Amino acid sequence: VTELKKEREMSELGFYRFANNDPDAVAIVEPSEKVWTRGDLLAKTNQLTHALRDFGVQKGDVVATVLPNSVEYYIAYLACAQSGFYMVPINWHLAGPEIAYILEDSGAKAFIASGEVQAMEEACQKAVSAIDFPLDACISTTQMEGFIHLDEFVGCHPTDNPEDRTAGQVMNYTSGTTGKPKGVCLPHRSRVLSFFTYATIYGCFGIDDRFLVTTPLFHGGGFAYPMASLFLGGEVELMPAYSPELLFEMCASGVHTG
């Protein structure tokens, strides 16, 4: 009972608390410059949470993703993080057989992908075909043959905060330089605690307002630092890929980078 209470308390902290208390503040600015408020982000997160639960994803289950730097990456993580799911971010540069291996090895119950880049779309389609991954569990943030669009998947699910919220976790896979990639499974609460550790460091250096993401979100460090900014109540701005010109322009506007 004590452990469950701790997990529930932790799931109320950080971004979720800020979003409920100040929903109109900016949370994320997409590469297209579309602005997402905290309330918008939380609403979509809650819809995905309800949809995945209704689909049958339970605490301890895995949701795998192949996504570029996009708001959907945060929606997927935040849904997992408040539901006790493990999110497995997969490098979108991988080939179909490599993605298929991670999907199968992780035991993913749902797969959220993107066809923003043709090679990414083809690799994801080949991956699910190779292992006969259930098509009703294939979700895409773009129009992709054989995948259900995210908007359709969440459908009319409510935007209300879900009940029985409990901390989830990211399970990163190693590079596989000494064999096949291996999932690094950590306790659920450690990820949330790490965000608050980063947040404390940010506070010491006055980094608490805007954070520019210049690295791939599927990378552990590239994901953790900007997510910590959200948990501290900051704003995250996304770059689709590294660009020296854009980097200097954004830095000039006062954005912290990572």
N, C-alpha and C positions, 0 to 999 in steps of 0.2 A: 504493500500500500504506500509506504514511504517513497519507494522508487518511482511509482506511478505518479505520485504527487509532485515529485521533483521534475519529472519530464513534462508534466502539464504546466508547471510554473514556468519552466524554461521556454516553452512554446509561446507563452504570452509576452515574452520580452522582445526587445529589438524592433525589427521592422514592423511586426504585427501590431505592437503597441503604438508606434508612431503613426501607422496607417489608420488605426481606429481613432486616435486622438486628433490627428491633423490630416485628414484625407486630401485636402486641396494642395498640399505642398508637392513640389516636383520630386519624383523618385528617379525616373530614367528618361534620358533623351536618346532616341534611336539614331543610327547612322543617317536615316532619312530626315532627321531633325523633328520627328514626331515626338511629342511630349506625353509622358505617362505620369499622372499624379499618383501619389501613394494609394489613394482610394481606387483608382482605375486598376492599378496593379494588384491590389488585394482582392478586388472583385473577381478578376479573371483567375487569380490563384485559387480562390475559394470555389469557383465553378469547376476548375480542373480537379480539385480535391474531391468534390462531391461526385464528379463523373468517374474518376478512377475507382473510388470506393464502390460505387454502384456497379461498376464493371467487374468487381471482385478482387481488386488489389487490396491486400491486407497488410497490417503492420509487419515489417520484416521482409516484405516482398520488394522486388527490384523493378524500377522503371529506367530503361536505357534511353539515351538520347544521342542523336547525331545532329548537332545544331551549330550554326555559325554564331558570331557575336550578335545577339538579338534579344529583344525583350522576352521572347518565348523561353529562352534559356533560364531567365530568372523566374518566370511563371512556373516552369517545370520544377525547378529546385524548391521554390517556396511552397509549392503544393506537397512535395515529398517531405520537406522539412517540418511541416506541421501535421503530418499523418503517420510518421514512423516508417516511411518507405526509405529504401536505399535508391539513390539516383546514381546511375552509372554513366558518366559523360564519356563518349567515344570520340576519338580524334576523327574529324571529318575528312582527313586526308587518307584514311585507310581504304584499302580495297575491299570489295564485297566479301571475299572469304575471311578476311581479318575481322570485319564487323560481325559476320555470322558466328565466328568462334566466340567472341565476347558475349553476344546475345545468348548463345547456347550455354556457355560456361557460367554466366551470371544467373541463369534461370529467370531472365527477364519476363515479367508478366505483361508488360506494355512497352511499346517502342515509339518514341516521339522523334521524328526526323524532319529534315528540310530538303527541298529540291531547289534551293536558291541557286546552286551551281549544278550544272548538268552532270558532272562527274560524281558529285555527292548523291544526286538522285539515283543514278544508275547503280552506284555501289550499294545503296540501301535496298534497292529493289532486288539486286542479285543476292544480297545477304538473306533477306527474308525468304526468297525462293529456294535457296540452297538448303535451308533447314526446316522448310515448311512452317515458318512462324505464322501463328494464327492471324489471318488478315484483319479480323475485327479488333485486334490489338495493335494494329499498325496505324499510327496517327501522324499526320504531317501538317506543318505550318504553312505549306504551299500546296498547290494542286499537284498531286502525284498519283499516277495510276496505281491502283491496288491499295492505296492508303486513304483513310478517312480524314477529312480536314479537321483541324483542331476546333474550329468554330462549330462544326457539325457535331463533333464528339462531345463538347461541353453542352451543346444544345441549350435547353431551357433550365439547366441546373441552377439552383439559387446562388446568389452572390453572398449570402449570409455566412458568417463565420461557422465552420463546422464544429460539431460537438466532439468530445473525446480527443482533443488535440494532444499530440505527443511528438516529441522531437524525432526528426528523421536524420539522415546522414548521407554523405557522398561516399561512394565506393569507387575510388580511382583504380584503373588497371595500370600495371607496370608496363614499361616499353617492350619487354620480352627479349632483351638483349642476351639473356642467359636461358633461353627456352621460350615457351609460349607465355604470353602476358598472364599475370596473376592479379586477381582482385584483392585490394588491400581493404579489409573489412574492419572498421573501427567501431567502438561503442557509439550509440546514437548521440549521446550528449556531448561527446568530445568536439564535434564540429561546431556546435553552438558556442561552447566555451572558447574555442579557438577564435571565433569571430569577436568575442568580447575582449580577448587578449589583444587582437589587432586593433580593436576600437580604443583600448586603453593607450596603446602606443600612439595612435593617431591623435588622441586627445593631448598627449604630452607635447606633440609637435604642432598642435593647432590645425591638424588636417581633419576637418569635420564638416566641410561644406560640399565641395564638388570634386569628383574623382573621374579622371578620363581613363578608360580601358583601352590600352594599346596592344594587349597580348591576347591570344586565344583563350576563350573562357573554358575550353575543355582541359586546359592546363591547370593543375592544382593551385599554383600561386596566382595565376592570372585571374582565377575565379575568387579565391578567398579574400584578397585585399579589397576589391570593390564591393563584395558582398558585405564585408565588415563595415564599409562606409554606409551602406543602407541600414545596417543594424545600429549604427551610431546616429542615424537620422539624416545622413547626407544625401547628396544627389549624384547619380552615376551617369556619365555620358559615354556612349559606345562608339568606337571606331570599328568599321568592318574589317580593316586590316591596317597594318602599320604604314603610316605615310609621314615622312619627315616634315613636309610642308604643313599638313594639317596639325601635326603635333606642335610645331612652333606657334601656329596660329592659336591653338587651344590653350597652350601654356601662357601665352600673352594675355589671355582672358582670365587667368587665375585658376585654372583647373589643375589639380594634383594628378600625376600620372602613375600608371602601374601596368 
